[in-house]
Amino acid sequence: MTKILMIMLNTIEDVKKFVQEMNNLPYGAKVHSRGYIVNASSIMGLFSLDLSEPVKVEFDEELTWEDIEPFKIWEVHDEWYITYFRAKW
């Protein structure tokens, strides 16, 4: 399936819910933003990033459809963002 998602966490509640969902997975992930990498299960780490732009989530294992479902609400589909941020990653 996939190991990478691009997401946008717009609110404090989004960050809290994202961390909760990450803690439900049997494996970990890293979040990349502007050259910084933090543990996806770390609420403090996430708040240290610039969340005004989409971030890349790189999972340690391949995601199944069941695994990916909770993260779909934050997934970015805007082609401009995808093209722009792929060039930076």
TORPA-4810 file (N, C-alpha, C, O; in nm, 3 decimals):
<nodes>
NODE_1_0.085_-0.118_0.000_0.000_0.000_0.000_0.089_0.124_0.000_0.152_0.154_-0.102_M
NODE_2_0.097_0.196_0.109_0.179_0.317_0.113_0.249_0.330_0.247_0.203_0.277_0.348_T
NODE_3_0.359_0.400_0.247_0.430_0.428_0.371_0.433_0.577_0.400_0.478_0.619_0.507_K
NODE_4_0.386_0.660_0.305_0.396_0.805_0.321_0.261_0.870_0.295_0.192_0.838_0.198_I
NODE_5_0.224_0.962_0.383_0.105_1.044_0.366_0.144_1.189_0.385_0.232_1.220_0.466_L
NODE_6_0.080_1.278_0.313_0.096_1.420_0.337_-0.033_1.468_0.403_-0.142_1.450_0.348_M
NODE_7_-0.018_1.529_0.520_-0.136_1.570_0.597_-0.125_1.716_0.639_-0.018_1.777_0.636_I
NODE_8_-0.239_1.769_0.679_-0.247_1.905_0.733_-0.320_1.898_0.866_-0.435_1.854_0.872_M
NODE_9_-0.254_1.940_0.972_-0.314_1.943_1.106_-0.344_2.089_1.137_-0.254_2.166_1.171_L
NODE_10_-0.471_2.127_1.127_-0.511_2.267_1.134_-0.536_2.320_1.275_-0.524_2.440_1.299_N
NODE_11_-0.571_2.231_1.367_-0.608_2.277_1.501_-0.536_2.194_1.608_-0.476_2.091_1.579_T
NODE_12_-0.543_2.242_1.730_-0.487_2.168_1.843_-0.558_2.034_1.857_-0.495_1.932_1.885_I
NODE_13_-0.688_2.034_1.836_-0.765_1.909_1.843_-0.719_1.810_1.736_-0.712_1.690_1.762_E
NODE_14_-0.687_1.860_1.615_-0.635_1.773_1.510_-0.506_1.705_1.555_-0.488_1.585_1.532_D
NODE_15_-0.418_1.779_1.617_-0.290_1.724_1.664_-0.317_1.618_1.771_-0.257_1.510_1.767_V
NODE_16_-0.405_1.647_1.865_-0.437_1.551_1.971_-0.494_1.421_1.913_-0.454_1.311_1.951_K
NODE_17_-0.589_1.435_1.820_-0.651_1.317_1.759_-0.550_1.238_1.676_-0.550_1.115_1.677_K
NODE_18_-0.463_1.310_1.606_-0.360_1.244_1.526_-0.270_1.159_1.616_-0.241_1.044_1.584_F
NODE_19_-0.225_1.216_1.727_-0.138_1.142_1.820_-0.212_1.021_1.877_-0.153_0.915_1.891_V
NODE_20_-0.340_1.037_1.910_-0.419_0.923_1.959_-0.424_0.811_1.856_-0.406_0.694_1.889_Q
NODE_21_-0.448_0.848_1.730_-0.454_0.748_1.623_-0.318_0.681_1.604_-0.311_0.560_1.580_E
NODE_22_-0.211_0.759_1.614_-0.077_0.701_1.601_-0.050_0.600_1.712_0.011_0.496_1.688_M
NODE_23_-0.096_0.630_1.831_-0.075_0.540_1.944_-0.156_0.411_1.932_-0.127_0.314_2.002_N
NODE_24_-0.256_0.409_1.845_-0.336_0.288_1.820_-0.269_0.194_1.721_-0.308_0.077_1.711_N
NODE_25_-0.170_0.242_1.648_-0.101_0.158_1.549_0.004_0.071_1.617_0.063_0.111_1.718_L
NODE_26_0.029_-0.048_1.562_0.129_-0.136_1.622_0.273_-0.100_1.584_0.367_-0.168_1.626_P
NODE_27_0.290_0.004_1.505_0.424_0.048_1.464_0.428_0.200_1.466_0.324_0.265_1.484_Y
NODE_28_0.545_0.256_1.449_0.561_0.400_1.461_0.569_0.473_1.328_0.551_0.414_1.221_G
NODE_29_0.596_0.603_1.339_0.609_0.687_1.221_0.687_0.812_1.259_0.702_0.846_1.377_A
NODE_30_0.736_0.879_1.158_0.806_1.006_1.176_0.732_1.112_1.096_0.674_1.084_0.991_K
NODE_31_0.734_1.235_1.147_0.674_1.348_1.076_0.786_1.441_1.033_0.871_1.480_1.113_V
NODE_32_0.786_1.476_0.905_0.888_1.563_0.845_0.827_1.699_0.815_0.717_1.708_0.760_H
NODE_33_0.898_1.805_0.850_0.854_1.941_0.818_0.975_2.033_0.811_1.045_2.053_0.911_S
NODE_34_1.000_2.088_0.694_1.108_2.186_0.674_1.242_2.143_0.734_1.308_2.221_0.803_R
NODE_35_1.280_2.020_0.707_1.410_1.972_0.754_1.411_1.914_0.894_1.513_1.859_0.936_G
NODE_36_1.302_1.924_0.966_1.293_1.868_1.101_1.216_1.735_1.095_1.125_1.719_1.014_Y
NODE_37_1.255_1.643_1.180_1.188_1.514_1.188_1.157_1.486_1.334_1.244_1.494_1.420_I
NODE_38_1.029_1.452_1.362_0.989_1.421_1.499_0.910_1.290_1.500_0.858_1.246_1.398_V
NODE_39_0.903_1.229_1.617_0.823_1.109_1.637_0.675_1.147_1.622_0.629_1.243_1.684_N
NODE_40_0.602_1.072_1.540_0.461_1.104_1.514_0.372_1.083_1.636_0.260_1.133_1.638_A
NODE_41_0.419_1.011_1.736_0.341_0.989_1.858_0.370_1.093_1.965_0.316_1.084_2.076_S
NODE_42_0.455_1.189_1.934_0.495_1.289_2.034_0.419_1.420_2.013_0.442_1.493_1.916_S
NODE_43_0.329_1.448_2.104_0.251_1.571_2.092_0.341_1.694_2.103_0.321_1.793_2.033_I
NODE_44_0.441_1.687_2.191_0.535_1.799_2.204_0.618_1.815_2.076_0.643_1.927_2.031_M
NODE_45_0.660_1.704_2.019_0.735_1.709_1.894_0.655_1.772_1.783_0.707_1.855_1.708_G
NODE_46_0.529_1.734_1.771_0.444_1.789_1.665_0.423_1.939_1.683_0.426_2.015_1.586_L
NODE_47_0.403_1.982_1.808_0.383_2.125_1.831_0.511_2.207_1.809_0.505_2.330_1.801_F
NODE_48_0.624_2.140_1.800_0.748_2.213_1.772_0.766_2.240_1.623_0.855_2.315_1.583_S
NODE_49_0.681_2.179_1.540_0.690_2.196_1.395_0.604_2.313_1.347_0.516_2.359_1.419_L
NODE_50_0.632_2.359_1.226_0.548_2.460_1.161_0.427_2.389_1.102_0.436_2.329_0.995_D
NODE_51_0.315_2.395_1.172_0.195_2.325_1.127_0.104_2.413_1.041_-0.011_2.377_1.017_L
NODE_52_0.156_2.526_0.995_0.077_2.610_0.905_0.086_2.558_0.762_0.018_2.608_0.672_S
NODE_53_0.171_2.458_0.741_0.187_2.395_0.609_0.168_2.244_0.627_0.180_2.193_0.738_E
NODE_54_0.138_2.174_0.518_0.129_2.028_0.528_0.261_1.967_0.573_0.368_2.023_0.551_P
NODE_55_0.253_1.853_0.637_0.371_1.778_0.682_0.366_1.639_0.620_0.259_1.589_0.584_V
NODE_56_0.483_1.578_0.610_0.492_1.442_0.555_0.501_1.344_0.671_0.582_1.362_0.762_K
NODE_57_0.418_1.240_0.667_0.421_1.134_0.768_0.478_1.010_0.700_0.423_0.960_0.602_V
NODE_58_0.588_0.961_0.755_0.652_0.842_0.701_0.639_0.729_0.803_0.700_0.732_0.910_E
NODE_59_0.558_0.630_0.768_0.530_0.517_0.857_0.643_0.415_0.849_0.706_0.399_0.745_F
NODE_60_0.667_0.345_0.960_0.773_0.244_0.966_0.735_0.117_0.890_0.823_0.039_0.852_D
NODE_61_0.608_0.097_0.867_0.557_-0.020_0.795_0.459_0.024_0.687_0.408_0.136_0.690_E
NODE_62_0.433_-0.066_0.593_0.331_-0.038_0.491_0.194_-0.029_0.558_0.162_-0.107_0.648_E
NODE_63_0.113_0.067_0.514_-0.021_0.084_0.569_-0.121_-0.005_0.496_-0.115_-0.018_0.373_L
NODE_64_-0.212_-0.064_0.570_-0.325_-0.134_0.509_-0.438_-0.033_0.495_-0.429_0.078_0.546_T
NODE_65_-0.544_-0.071_0.425_-0.659_0.019_0.412_-0.718_0.051_0.548_-0.762_0.164_0.573_W
NODE_66_-0.721_-0.048_0.636_-0.773_-0.025_0.772_-0.687_0.075_0.848_-0.739_0.161_0.919_E
NODE_67_-0.556_0.063_0.833_-0.464_0.153_0.903_-0.477_0.296_0.855_-0.471_0.390_0.935_D
NODE_68_-0.495_0.313_0.726_-0.493_0.447_0.666_-0.624_0.524_0.689_-0.624_0.647_0.686_I
NODE_69_-0.732_0.454_0.711_-0.864_0.517_0.721_-0.872_0.633_0.822_-0.924_0.738_0.787_E
NODE_70_-0.822_0.618_0.945_-0.833_0.728_1.042_-0.756_0.854_1.002_-0.786_0.963_1.049_P
NODE_71_-0.656_0.840_0.914_-0.572_0.953_0.876_-0.624_1.027_0.752_-0.572_1.133_0.718_F
NODE_72_-0.724_0.971_0.686_-0.778_1.030_0.564_-0.834_1.171_0.586_-0.831_1.254_0.495_K
NODE_73_-0.884_1.198_0.706_-0.944_1.330_0.730_-0.841_1.442_0.724_-0.878_1.558_0.703_I
NODE_74_-0.714_1.409_0.742_-0.609_1.512_0.740_-0.528_1.511_0.611_-0.445_1.599_0.589_W
NODE_75_-0.552_1.412_0.525_-0.471_1.397_0.405_-0.490_1.515_0.309_-0.601_1.563_0.289_E
NODE_76_-0.378_1.561_0.252_-0.379_1.673_0.157_-0.386_1.617_0.016_-0.311_1.526_-0.020_V
NODE_77_-0.478_1.672_-0.063_-0.493_1.627_-0.202_-0.463_1.738_-0.301_-0.469_1.715_-0.422_H
NODE_78_-0.431_1.855_-0.253_-0.405_1.970_-0.340_-0.278_1.946_-0.421_-0.170_1.929_-0.363_D
NODE_79_-0.288_1.944_-0.553_-0.173_1.914_-0.639_-0.059_2.015_-0.621_0.058_1.977_-0.627_E
NODE_80_-0.092_2.142_-0.599_0.014_2.242_-0.581_0.099_2.208_-0.460_0.222_2.208_-0.468_W
NODE_81_0.034_2.178_-0.347_0.108_2.142_-0.226_0.192_2.017_-0.249_0.308_2.011_-0.211_Y
NODE_82_0.132_1.918_-0.312_0.204_1.792_-0.335_0.328_1.816_-0.418_0.435_1.767_-0.383_I
NODE_83_0.316_1.890_-0.527_0.430_1.918_-0.615_0.534_2.003_-0.541_0.653_1.973_-0.547_T
NODE_84_0.490_2.108_-0.474_0.580_2.200_-0.404_0.659_2.129_-0.294_0.781_2.144_-0.284_Y
NODE_85_0.588_2.054_-0.212_0.654_1.992_-0.097_0.733_1.868_-0.135_0.829_1.835_-0.065_F
NODE_86_0.699_1.800_-0.240_0.782_1.687_-0.286_0.919_1.738_-0.328_1.020_1.673_-0.304_R
NODE_87_0.921_1.856_-0.390_1.048_1.915_-0.431_1.135_1.947_-0.309_1.258_1.938_-0.317_A
NODE_88_1.073_1.986_-0.197_1.147_2.021_-0.076_1.190_1.899_0.004_1.286_1.906_0.080_K
NODE_89_1.120_1.786_-0.013_1.151_1.667_0.067_1.261_1.592_-0.003_1.305_1.487_0.046_W
</nodes>
